Amino acid sequence: MPDNYFARYLPLLLHFVVAGALAGAIVLLSSIFGYRRPSRAKSSPYECGMVPVGDARGRFSVKFYLVAMLFIIFDVEAVFLYPWAVILRELKMFGFWEMLVYIGIVLVGFFYVWKKGVLEWGGPSARRGEV
């Protein structure tokens, strides 16, 4: 390893030190010289301009979290379609058939959660043990 190997990273280290010091100084000066006048309105939780109703730590239905996780999963799977679309001409028919298999697997998962009723919001809540 050459003697000046770590010297090449000195500007990057200096950048991190200066950025950290500047951020710390701004936060410190804001806490020292900042204008504070706490009030009841400032301490209340903000809910889109509406008056808050009930406890802020209320419980959500499990279906909310299931739909959120499913959205993330299917969204990430949809992201894989973009690189495939860009290099489709290079992959020729092999890439086409591979993507059909991939989309088929995604659709099987989608139909599975659909048949399980995870995407149903309007009906009565699922019984215990069902998803």
Summary of the structure (lengths in Angstrom):
residues: 131
radius of gyration: 26.5
end to end distance: 57.6
largest distance: 70.7
contacts: 213
relative contact order: 0.06
helix: 65%
strand: 2%
